[in-house]
Amino acid sequence: MLARSLVLKRASPDTLIQIASSSSTAQAEGPDPIYTEGSPAAHALLLVRGAVRLDATIAEHTVPVGWYRPGEIIGDEAVYEVRYRTTATPLGPVMFVELPARALRAALATDAELNFAWGNEQYRRVVETQLRLGSLGATTHVRLAAFLLNHARRFGAKRAGANHISLDEKPTASQIAAYLGVVRQTVQRDLDKLEALRAIERVSGGGLHLFPDVLARIAGDEGPPSSR
């Protein structure tokens, strides 16, 4: 089962045996979390079946920072830190392999190929995470600007040959109220999205690195099929 991980399968057979000898399989089912933010980080977990959502506390708010699927490792901060930085909640029945942090540290120290693959994967995720965050943030800002412009045009029209908007008629109080209500909802929704992206960036900078497809699912307000 360890070979399901793109990183672990780079390890030598002896290293895989070493890790497997101290690992164990477990099952869980939501809504109870597998581990919680701030609890002792004793294991990294390799998902075998099901999906898991990770949440982090940012400015006293709980923010989802990723959805993980079979073949992905969660809680990998256990290799470097003493406490988990997130809370892992199963989205239905899940099966996973508990990889002791001590065994992983020993394997990384003795298996050069695994060490390289692990470090390379972490670096790749950092770079792709930053690139994707920049793209998603820019897309959100552009969409918000387009929304505001389109709604402003409801009360005005472009003059021929001019590059500005002017009011054709005075809007009613109810029209203004409706317009401001929609703007407020949209702005808040986009601000919430940007705050979630900033939360992901902060958590990533602290040692938790997300897959680009996970970021795409967050940006599209999607989880895995079992969470929709």
Secondary structure, 3 states (H helix, E strand, C coil): CHHHCCCHHHCCHHHHHHHHHCCEEEEEECCCCCECCCCECCEEEEEEECCEEEEEEECCEEEEEEEECCCCEECHHHHCCCECCCEEEECCEEEEEEEEHHHHHHHHHHCHHHHHHHHHHHHHHHHHHHHHHHHHHHHHHHHHHHHHHHHHHHHEEECCCCCCEEECCCCCHHHHHHHHHHHHHHHHHHHHHHHHHHHHHHHHHCCCCCCHHHHHHHHCCCCCHHHC
